[in-house]
Amino acid sequence: MELDGDKLTGTVTIDDGEDVGQLNGSVTGTGFGSFADFKISWDDGSVGSYLGMLDHDIRLVGITFSVDDPVTPATWASS
């Protein structure tokens, strides 16, 4: 991901090694200070909403939910 001003864009790949396998996605959103608020459009058609912040290890960590199922949040961390 890249931050240009407050505009956050890029591509991401995730591989859970289990049920979903590998997914690629396109990122759009904003970054401000140590916080990020963005959506990922995954290549399986799903869209996730993400809110995160930099932790003490300079990783993004936060919460996410599917735009189609916003009542089921999950935690996430970048690697």
N, C-alpha and C positions, 0 to 999 in steps of 0.2 A: 504494500500500500504506500501511497505517496500523499504528502500534505503540501498543498500550494496555497499559501495564505491560510484560510480556514476551510478550504475545499479538500476533502479526502476522497481519493479515487484509487483504483487499482484492481488487481485480480488476486484471488486466493485459491488455495487447494487444501482440502481436508481429506484424510483417509482414516476412518475409525477402525479399519482392519476387521470389521465384523459385519453388521447388518447392512449398512449403507455402502460401504466401500469408499472409493474415491469420488469426490465431487469437486467441480471447479465453479467459481463464482465471480461475479463482477460487483465491485464495491462502489457505493456513492454515499456521501455524507459530509459531516463537518467535524473538524477537530478544533479544540480551543483549550489552551493551556495544557494540562495533563489529561484532559478528557476527550472522548470521541463518541459520536452519535452517528451511526451509519446503518445502511441496509445492504444485505448481500442477496443478489439474485442468483440462485444456484442453477446449474445446468439441468437439474431434474424438474425445474419449473417452480420450485418453492422459493419463498422470499423470507429471510430472517431479519429481524430488527435487533440491533446490538447497541448497548450502552456500556462504555468501559472507561477505565482510567489506567495510567501508568502506575505499576507497583514499585516496590523498592528494588526489584531486579530489572527494571526498565522493560517489563513486559506489559502488554495490554491485558487486563482482566476485567470481567464484568458479567452482565446478565444478558440473556437473549430470549426471544420468543418468536414463534412463527407468526407472520402477519395473519395467516388463516386461523390460528389458534392462540390468541394472545393471553389466555388464562393459564397456560402451561409454560412457565419460565424455566430456564436452565442457566447454569453458570458456564463460563468459558474462559480460556486463557490462550494467548498467543504463544508460539514457541520460538 
